[in-house]
Amino acid sequence: MDSFLNYNINPVLVHLQKYPTDYTKKDIIKFIIDKGVRILNFRYVAADGRLKTLNFPVTSYQYLDSVLSYGERVDGSSLFPYIEAGSSDLYIIPRFSTAYLDPFAKIPTLGLLCSYFTKDGLPLDTAPENTLLKASRSFTKRTGYSFEAMGELEFYIVDDKRNDYLIPDQKGYHESEPFTKFEQFRCDLMNHIAQTGGQIKYGHSEVGNFTLDKKTYEQNEIEFLVSPVEQAADQLVMAKWIIRNLAYRYGLNITFAPKITAGKAGSGLHFHTRMVKDGTSLMIKDGKLSNDALAAIAGYMKCASSLTAFGNTNPTSYFRLVPHQEAPTSICWGDRNRSVLVRVPLGWTGKNDMLAIANPLEDSSNRKISDKQTVEMRSPDGSADIYQMLAGLTVAARTGFEMEDALAVAERTYVDVNIHDHVNESRLNSLEQLPSSCFESAQELSAKRALYEKDGVFSPKLTDGIIRKLNSYNDIDIRNDIEKSPEKMMELLEMYYHCG
């Protein structure tokens, strides 16, 4: 039996003994009947990035079959600001591959993520999941490769009950109980996410920790396994929903906000990416980054400033993108360097068999390690529109393959030093800088919108809406404003505390 199907804690997958991509309507009905499911939940992402819910009671076979076959109508004008009330009806159609047993429901409940369709029965051009799907198809059409990704989801847990075994300020990285207060909560989180289909790599406490007003603030991270880019987005959206729900039941407060107070580590949403063909990674050749990987990185460099329009979506995002906070400010890339925008993490490309060295009883063997190499985009944060951000990254990688000077761009933007060290000031000054406000991000997206609208990936209407929203913050001088009025920073941090 396939070990993935056998040793898995997703009850839908285990019961059906199928990969989720193979689920059919008949399979979903079988699971519902076999498990006595009495509530069906349709969930779909709106413009604010959060999941919305429509509940259906499972009262008869005929009604169940009808709901799964035809979906339902929703008011698009209440979900997306660019849809007018006069013609706002949309269909939501369930995607069977996303089925999960709701871990929080008292009544047995099955959830499904949905896609949006127009009155003509066509995918909604501006819908989050459809934009990402179009980006993925465009990338494959242009390159012949598949694009894959995974997220590093950082968040703060806030509690007013625990103030013992305190960790030194900003020294929480990979701490253990009892110095970290929420290890069991994090493990419970990962278990819930895995039960709903999330493919998790690991979880740990992060750097950020502090006490303020008798409350403990502890930063945590859950990192996922690399998946096809559409699945990666679904998993992250579901994970944020689960984290908030479980925290609510624990009596804890959770925030994914990019910054919650001055001088402390902010929360990013870093994305690792790779390209695959016929199941094999294309990131490494002869023990080093391949030209394909360098082309994608060049595309990230070209699109970096405009990608903030999708990954850094409110004014507080730009309180995080400042020097000396392990967040990037300059458009460059490097190996293992956390001061750069795009980092190439360790990829197990060494010649030594570390397992055999650490465990002498293990035979040295030719282990397949090339699949582990990724490149990491470090600018996005918890305010990111996940589907738009991953669609943007996919477009940026495609753009790299379309650039005649891609390898030259990759070479010119490579750094192997800490660019924030004062001795490297001249190198820092030679690099382009990321935007410092939503206003600047809007300008960058406007200048590069043709790249994103190519092949019909981002609709002009969607691009217009993103630019209009970013401009609405009127934050062109936000950093100067908060220097003059620190209380304004605290007002904004409170306003966007539950963003994303």
VENDA-V756947 format. One record per residue. N is the residue number from 1. PHI is phi in radians with two decimals (none if undefined). PSI is psi in radians with two decimals (999 if undefined). OMEGA is omega in radians with two decimals (* if undefined). Layout:
N;PHI;PSI;OMEGA + N;PHI;PSI;OMEGA
This chain:
1;none;2.50;3.12 + 2;-1.02;2.17;-3.08 + 3;-1.11;-0.54;3.12 + 4;-1.11;-0.68;3.13 + 5;-1.35;-0.57;-3.03 + 6;-1.42;-0.83;-3.08 + 7;-1.79;1.32;-3.05 + 8;-2.55;2.57;-3.09 + 9;-1.88;0.13;3.05 + 10;-1.38;1.91;-3.02 + 11;-1.11;-0.50;3.11 + 12;-1.19;-0.84;-3.14 + 13;-1.08;-0.78;-3.11 + 14;-1.12;-0.73;-3.10 + 15;-1.20;-0.72;-3.10 + 16;-1.44;-0.33;-3.10 + 17;0.92;0.81;3.12 + 18;-2.45;2.64;2.94 + 19;-1.20;2.51;-3.12 + 20;-0.95;-0.60;-3.14 + 21;-1.14;-0.22;3.14 + 22;-1.77;0.02;-3.12 + 23;-1.12;2.46;3.05 + 24;-2.09;2.99;3.07 + 25;-1.02;-0.69;3.13 + 26;-1.06;-0.68;3.12 + 27;-1.13;-0.75;-3.11 + 28;-1.11;-0.75;3.11 + 29;-1.11;-0.73;3.11 + 30;-1.02;-0.82;-3.12 + 31;-1.09;-0.77;-3.12 + 32;-1.05;-0.78;-3.12 + 33;-1.23;-0.80;-3.10 + 34;-1.08;-0.63;-3.04 + 35;-1.75;0.07;3.09 + 36;1.14;0.61;3.13 + 37;-1.19;2.33;-3.08 + 38;-2.07;-0.16;3.08 + 39;-2.27;2.37;3.06 + 40;-2.02;2.18;3.13 + 41;-1.94;2.15;2.96 + 42;-1.63;2.30;3.11 + 43;-2.22;2.50;-3.03 + 44;-2.69;2.54;-3.04 + 45;-1.54;2.30;3.10 + 46;-1.76;-3.04;-3.06 + 47;-1.11;-0.42;3.14 + 48;-1.44;0.01;3.09 + 49;1.48;-0.09;-3.10 + 50;-1.72;2.73;3.13 + 51;-1.34;2.33;2.99 + 52;-1.82;2.79;-2.99 + 53;-2.35;2.43;2.99 + 54;-2.21;2.16;-3.07 + 55;-1.72;2.36;3.08 + 56;-2.16;2.20;3.01 + 57;-1.34;2.35;3.11 + 58;-1.53;1.60;-3.03 + 59;-1.79;-0.31;3.11 + 60;-2.81;2.77;3.10 + 61;-1.08;-0.73;-3.08 + 62;-1.09;-0.76;3.14 + 63;-1.16;-0.72;3.11 + 64;-1.03;-0.84;-3.14 + 65;-1.08;-0.68;-3.13 + 66;-1.14;-0.80;-3.13 + 67;-1.10;-0.77;-3.13 + 68;-1.22;-0.47;-3.10 + 69;-1.45;-0.68;-2.97 + 70;-2.01;-0.16;-3.11 + 71;1.19;-2.59;-3.12 + 72;-2.69;2.93;3.08 + 73;-1.59;2.56;3.01 + 74;-2.42;2.86;3.13 + 75;-1.55;1.78;-3.11 + 76;-1.11;-0.52;-3.11 + 77;-1.20;-0.38;3.08 + 78;-1.51;-0.18;-3.11 + 79;-1.84;-0.56;-3.08 + 80;-2.32;2.25;-3.05 + 81;-1.20;-0.33;-3.09 + 82;-1.58;0.03;3.10 + 83;-1.74;2.17;-3.07 + 84;-1.41;2.55;-3.09 + 85;-1.10;-0.48;-3.09 + 86;-1.19;-0.38;3.13 + 87;-2.53;1.09;-2.91 + 88;-1.80;-0.16;-3.07 + 89;-1.10;2.31;3.04 + 90;-2.27;2.71;2.96 + 91;-1.68;2.52;2.92 + 92;-2.01;2.21;-3.08 + 93;-2.07;2.22;-3.09 + 94;-1.21;2.53;3.00 + 95;-1.79;1.93;-3.00 + 96;-1.08;-0.49;-3.11 + 97;-1.15;-0.25;-3.10 + 98;-1.70;0.12;-3.05 + 99;-1.04;2.40;3.11 + 100;-2.62;2.62;3.06 + 101;-1.48;2.13;-3.05 + 102;-1.13;2.07;-3.08 + 103;-1.36;-0.15;-3.07 + 104;-1.85;-0.26;-2.99 + 105;-1.35;2.38;3.05 + 106;-1.28;-0.68;3.05 + 107;-1.52;2.34;3.13 + 108;-0.90;2.10;-2.97 + 109;-2.37;2.34;3.06 + 110;-1.89;2.34;3.10 + 111;-1.93;2.63;3.09 + 112;-2.47;2.36;2.98 + 113;-1.39;2.61;-3.03 + 114;-2.15;2.79;3.00 + 115;-1.94;2.66;3.14 + 116;-1.64;2.46;3.07 + 117;-2.31;2.67;-3.13 + 118;-1.47;3.12;3.11 + 119;-1.08;-0.41;3.13 + 120;-1.55;0.08;3.12 + 121;1.35;0.40;3.11 + 122;-1.89;2.60;3.09 + 123;-0.95;2.34;3.13 + 124;-1.12;2.12;-3.01 + 125;-1.00;-0.62;-3.05 + 126;-1.67;0.00;-3.06 + 127;-1.12;2.52;-3.10 + 128;-0.98;-0.90;-3.06 + 129;-1.21;-0.52;3.14 + 130;-1.30;-0.64;3.08 + 131;-1.05;-0.75;3.12 + 132;-1.17;-0.72;3.12 + 133;-1.06;-0.74;3.12 + 134;-1.13;-0.68;3.12 + 135;-1.11;-0.75;-3.14 + 136;-1.12;-0.76;-3.13 + 137;-1.17;-0.66;3.11 + 138;-1.11;-0.75;3.12 + 139;-1.05;-0.82;-3.12 + 140;-1.15;-0.69;3.13 + 141;-1.08;-0.70;-3.07 + 142;-1.40;-0.51;-3.01 + 143;-2.01;-0.44;-3.02 + 144;1.46;0.07;-3.10 + 145;-1.92;2.86;2.99 + 146;-1.77;2.52;-3.12 + 147;-1.83;2.28;-3.12 + 148;-2.21;2.75;-3.06 + 149;-2.73;2.90;2.96 + 150;-2.72;2.73;-3.10 + 151;-1.95;2.65;2.95 + 152;-1.87;1.81;-3.00 + 153;-1.63;1.87;3.12 + 154;-1.74;2.54;3.14 + 155;-2.80;2.74;3.06 + 156;-1.77;2.41;2.99 + 157;-1.81;2.27;-3.07 + 158;-2.08;2.27;-3.08 + 159;-2.52;2.55;3.11 + 160;-1.97;0.30;-3.05 + 161;-1.87;-0.40;-3.01 + 162;-2.03;2.11;3.09 + 163;-2.43;0.48;3.07 + 164;-1.88;2.90;-3.12 + 165;0.83;0.93;-3.08 + 166;-1.28;2.49;3.10 + 167;-1.58;2.50;3.02 + 168;-0.95;2.51;-3.08 + 169;-0.89;2.26;3.09 + 170;1.08;0.56;-3.14 + 171;-2.24;0.64;-3.04 + 172;-1.62;0.07;-3.00 + 173;-1.05;2.06;3.07 + 174;1.01;0.53;3.11 + 175;-1.22;2.76;3.14 + 176;-2.00;2.83;3.01 + 177;-1.07;2.55;0.09 + 178;-1.58;0.07;-3.12 + 179;-1.26;-0.63;2.89 + 180;-1.56;2.42;-3.03 + 181;-1.66;-0.17;-2.91 + 182;-2.25;0.50;3.14 + 183;-1.12;-0.74;-3.13 + 184;-1.18;-0.69;3.08 + 185;-1.05;-0.75;3.14 + 186;-1.11;-0.72;3.11 + 187;-1.14;-0.68;3.07 + 188;-1.08;-0.73;3.07 + 189;-0.99;-0.89;-3.08 + 190;-1.08;-0.64;3.11 + 191;-1.12;-0.77;3.11 + 192;-1.11;-0.76;-3.13 + 193;-1.10;-0.74;3.13 + 194;-1.13;-0.63;3.13 + 195;-1.12;-0.47;-3.13 + 196;-1.68;0.17;3.04 + 197;1.86;-0.06;3.11 + 198;-1.22;2.37;3.14 + 199;-1.80;1.72;-3.01 + 200;-1.66;2.42;3.04 + 201;-1.51;-0.93;3.10 + 202;-2.97;3.01;3.03 + 203;-2.39;2.72;3.13 + 204;-2.90;2.87;2.99 + 205;-1.35;2.58;-3.09 + 206;-1.88;-3.12;-3.05 + 207;-1.00;-0.80;-2.96 + 208;-1.18;2.14;2.97 + 209;-2.78;2.47;3.11 + 210;-2.93;2.91;3.03 + 211;-2.03;2.47;-3.11 + 212;-2.68;2.23;-3.14 + 213;0.92;0.75;3.09 + 214;1.14;0.33;3.07 + 215;-1.97;2.54;3.08 + 216;-1.67;2.25;3.10 + 217;-2.01;2.06;-3.11 + 218;-2.24;2.18;-3.13 + 219;-1.53;2.39;3.11 + 220;-2.28;2.87;3.12 + 221;-2.48;2.42;2.95 + 222;-2.12;2.19;-3.10 + 223;-1.97;2.45;-3.05 + 224;-1.78;2.92;3.00 + 225;-1.44;2.67;3.13 + 226;-1.17;2.33;-3.10 + 227;-2.42;2.86;2.94 + 228;-0.85;2.45;-2.89 + 229;-1.02;-0.61;3.13 + 230;-1.15;-0.71;3.11 + 231;-1.17;-0.65;3.13 + 232;-1.02;-0.72;3.13 + 233;-1.15;-0.83;3.14 + 234;-1.01;-0.74;-3.11 + 235;-1.11;-0.70;-3.13 + 236;-1.20;-0.73;3.11 + 237;-1.09;-0.76;3.10 + 238;-1.14;-0.70;-3.12 + 239;-1.09;-0.74;3.13 + 240;-1.12;-0.68;3.10 + 241;-1.08;-0.77;-3.12 + 242;-1.19;-0.75;-3.13 + 243;-1.04;-0.79;3.14 + 244;-1.15;-0.72;-3.13 + 245;-1.12;-0.80;-3.11 + 246;-1.20;-0.67;3.10 + 247;-1.06;-0.71;3.13 + 248;-1.04;-0.70;-3.14 + 249;-1.30;-0.46;3.08 + 250;-1.42;-0.19;-3.04 + 251;1.37;0.45;3.13 + 252;-1.89;2.84;3.05 + 253;-1.94;2.47;-3.10 + 254;-2.20;2.43;2.99 + 255;-2.42;2.37;3.03 + 256;-1.73;0.15;-3.04 + 257;-1.00;2.50;-3.12 + 258;-1.09;-0.50;3.12 + 259;-2.62;2.40;3.13 + 260;-2.12;-0.22;3.01 + 261;-2.85;2.78;-3.08 + 262;-1.25;2.49;3.01 + 263;1.40;0.02;3.13 + 264;-2.01;2.75;-3.10 + 265;-1.01;2.33;3.05 + 266;-1.52;3.00;-3.13 + 267;-1.82;2.10;3.08 + 268;-1.69;2.98;2.95 + 269;-2.31;1.35;-3.11 + 270;-1.24;2.53;3.11 + 271;-2.09;2.20;3.00 + 272;-1.67;2.46;-3.12 + 273;-2.34;2.74;3.02 + 274;-2.73;2.90;3.10 + 275;-2.06;2.50;-3.03 + 276;-2.34;2.52;2.98 + 277;-2.39;2.21;-3.13 + 278;0.91;0.68;3.08 + 279;1.43;0.04;-3.10 + 280;-2.01;2.32;3.13 + 281;-1.19;2.50;3.14 + 282;-1.89;0.27;-3.00 + 283;-1.42;-0.44;-3.04 + 284;-2.15;2.41;3.00 + 285;-2.48;2.22;-3.13 + 286;0.96;0.69;3.04 + 287;1.40;0.11;3.12 + 288;-2.49;3.01;-3.13 + 289;-1.00;2.36;3.14 + 290;-1.34;2.88;3.05 + 291;-1.10;-0.54;3.07 + 292;-1.11;-0.76;3.12 + 293;-1.12;-0.72;3.13 + 294;-1.14;-0.62;3.10 + 295;-1.12;-0.76;3.11 + 296;-1.09;-0.74;3.12 + 297;-1.07;-0.72;3.10 + 298;-1.04;-0.68;3.07 + 299;-1.11;-0.68;3.08 + 300;-1.10;-0.69;3.13 + 301;-1.11;-0.75;-3.12 + 302;-1.15;-0.66;-3.04 + 303;-1.69;-0.04;-2.96 + 304;-0.92;-0.84;-3.05 + 305;-1.16;-0.57;3.13 + 306;-1.44;-0.41;3.11 + 307;-1.13;-0.39;3.10 + 308;-1.12;-0.36;3.10 + 309;-1.11;-0.45;3.13 + 310;-1.77;-0.50;-3.00 + 311;-1.81;-0.18;-3.09 + 312;-2.45;1.43;-2.75 + 313;-1.82;0.11;3.02 + 314;-2.48;2.90;-3.02 + 315;-0.98;-0.55;-3.11 + 316;-1.21;-0.30;3.07 + 317;-1.00;-0.56;-3.02 + 318;-1.59;0.04;2.90 + 319;-1.44;-0.38;3.12 + 320;-1.49;-0.65;-3.06 + 321;-1.41;1.16;3.12 + 322;-2.29;2.74;-3.11 + 323;-1.07;2.67;2.99 + 324;1.21;0.39;3.10 + 325;-2.14;0.41;-3.07 + 326;0.95;0.53;3.04 + 327;-2.22;2.53;-3.03 + 328;-1.36;2.67;3.00 + 329;-2.29;-0.47;-3.09 + 330;-1.81;2.59;-3.12 + 331;-1.55;1.67;-3.11 + 332;-2.80;3.04;3.13 + 333;-2.49;2.84;-3.14 + 334;-2.95;3.05;-3.13 + 335;-1.58;2.13;3.00 + 336;1.04;0.25;-3.00 + 337;-1.75;2.00;-3.06 + 338;-1.48;0.07;3.05 + 339;-1.68;0.00;-3.09 + 340;-1.73;2.90;3.13 + 341;-1.31;-0.81;3.12 + 342;-2.03;2.09;-3.08 + 343;-1.90;2.43;3.03 + 344;-1.77;1.75;-3.10 + 345;-1.28;2.92;3.06 + 346;-0.89;2.41;-3.05 + 347;-2.21;0.35;3.11 + 348;0.99;0.73;-3.12 + 349;-1.70;0.03;3.11 + 350;-1.21;2.85;-3.07 + 351;-1.53;-0.28;-3.08 + 352;-1.47;2.55;3.09 + 353;-1.54;1.66;-3.05 + 354;-1.13;-0.61;-3.14 + 355;-1.07;-0.78;-3.13 + 356;-1.20;-0.58;3.11 + 357;-1.18;-0.77;-3.13 + 358;-1.31;-0.45;-3.09 + 359;-2.29;1.56;-3.03 + 360;-1.01;-0.38;-3.13 + 361;-1.36;-0.22;3.12 + 362;-1.45;2.37;3.08 + 363;-1.28;2.43;3.02 + 364;-1.24;2.35;-3.09 + 365;-2.55;2.94;3.11 + 366;-1.50;1.57;-3.13 + 367;-1.51;2.50;3.12 + 368;-1.39;1.94;-3.06 + 369;-2.09;-0.17;-3.04 + 370;-1.12;-0.43;-3.10 + 371;-1.21;-0.24;-3.07 + 372;-1.39;-0.30;-3.06 + 373;-1.32;2.25;3.05 + 374;-2.32;3.03;2.89 + 375;-2.15;2.53;-2.95 + 376;-2.01;2.14;3.03 + 377;-1.60;2.12;-2.93 + 378;-1.85;0.01;-3.09 + 379;-1.40;-0.61;-3.05 + 380;-1.09;2.74;3.13 + 381;-2.37;-3.03;-3.04 + 382;-1.16;-0.19;3.07 + 383;-1.46;-0.11;-3.02 + 384;-1.01;2.46;2.87 + 385;-1.39;1.87;-2.93 + 386;-1.05;-0.79;-3.11 + 387;-1.18;-0.75;3.12 + 388;-1.15;-0.70;-3.12 + 389;-1.11;-0.79;3.13 + 390;-1.21;-0.59;3.04 + 391;-1.11;-0.74;3.12 + 392;-1.09;-0.75;3.10 + 393;-1.10;-0.69;3.12 + 394;-1.11;-0.75;3.08 + 395;-1.10;-0.73;-3.13 + 396;-1.09;-0.73;3.10 + 397;-1.11;-0.76;3.07 + 398;-1.04;-0.72;3.13 + 399;-1.04;-0.67;3.10 + 400;-1.03;-0.68;3.12 + 401;-1.23;-0.37;-3.13 + 402;-1.61;-0.08;-3.13 + 403;-1.51;2.20;3.11 + 404;-1.19;-0.47;-3.09 + 405;-1.86;0.47;-3.03 + 406;-0.99;-0.81;-3.09 + 407;-1.16;-0.61;3.10 + 408;-1.19;-0.69;3.10 + 409;-1.13;-0.74;3.11 + 410;-1.07;-0.73;3.14 + 411;-1.17;-0.72;-3.08 + 412;-1.21;-0.53;-3.06 + 413;-1.72;0.11;3.13 + 414;-1.40;2.36;3.04 + 415;-2.29;2.54;3.13 + 416;-2.16;0.45;3.14 + 417;-2.33;2.92;2.99 + 418;-1.35;1.89;-3.01 + 419;-1.25;-0.23;3.12 + 420;-1.60;-0.05;3.05 + 421;-1.24;2.39;-3.04 + 422;-1.07;-0.44;-3.13 + 423;-1.27;-0.24;3.13 + 424;-1.85;0.41;-3.06 + 425;-1.05;-0.68;-3.12 + 426;-1.16;-0.65;3.10 + 427;-1.16;-0.72;3.11 + 428;-1.05;-0.76;-3.10 + 429;-1.19;-0.32;3.14 + 430;-1.47;-0.16;-3.05 + 431;-1.71;2.55;3.01 + 432;-1.21;2.64;-3.08 + 433;-1.91;2.63;3.05 + 434;-1.20;2.74;3.07 + 435;-0.99;2.71;3.14 + 436;-1.97;0.16;3.14 + 437;-2.85;2.87;3.03 + 438;-1.08;-0.62;3.14 + 439;-1.04;-0.82;3.13 + 440;-1.15;-0.65;3.10 + 441;-1.08;-0.71;3.10 + 442;-1.08;-0.72;3.11 + 443;-1.09;-0.75;-3.12 + 444;-1.16;-0.72;3.10 + 445;-1.13;-0.71;3.12 + 446;-1.05;-0.71;-3.12 + 447;-1.22;-0.51;-3.05 + 448;-1.97;0.24;-3.02 + 449;-1.05;-0.50;-3.13 + 450;-1.08;-0.57;3.11 + 451;-1.10;-0.72;-3.08 + 452;-1.39;-0.51;-3.12 + 453;-1.51;-0.15;3.09 + 454;-1.05;2.48;-3.10 + 455;1.11;0.23;3.11 + 456;1.25;0.36;-3.08 + 457;-1.16;-1.14;3.03 + 458;-1.61;2.19;3.09 + 459;-1.29;2.56;3.08 + 460;-0.95;-0.63;3.13 + 461;-1.10;-0.70;3.12 + 462;-1.18;-0.80;3.13 + 463;-1.03;-0.77;3.11 + 464;-1.02;-0.75;-3.12 + 465;-1.12;-0.70;3.13 + 466;-1.14;-0.80;3.14 + 467;-1.09;-0.75;-3.13 + 468;-1.10;-0.72;3.13 + 469;-1.15;-0.79;-3.14 + 470;-1.08;-0.72;3.13 + 471;-1.18;-0.46;-3.07 + 472;-1.15;-0.33;-3.14 + 473;-1.29;-0.34;3.14 + 474;0.88;0.85;-3.03 + 475;-1.94;0.52;-3.07 + 476;-0.98;-0.60;-3.13 + 477;-2.00;0.61;-2.98 + 478;-1.03;-0.70;-3.09 + 479;-1.23;-0.67;3.06 + 480;-1.16;-0.66;-3.11 + 481;-1.09;-0.76;-3.08 + 482;-1.34;-0.40;3.02 + 483;-1.15;-0.67;3.14 + 484;-1.36;-0.58;-3.09 + 485;-2.34;1.44;-3.11 + 486;-0.98;-0.48;-3.14 + 487;-1.14;-0.43;3.11 + 488;-1.17;-0.63;3.09 + 489;-1.08;-0.78;-3.13 + 490;-1.14;-0.62;3.08 + 491;-1.10;-0.75;3.14 + 492;-1.20;-0.69;3.13 + 493;-1.08;-0.69;3.11 + 494;-1.21;-0.68;-3.11 + 495;-1.10;-0.67;-3.06 + 496;-1.90;0.44;-3.10 + 497;-1.06;-0.64;-3.12 + 498;-1.94;0.75;3.12 + 499;-1.30;2.82;3.00 + 500;1.39;999;*
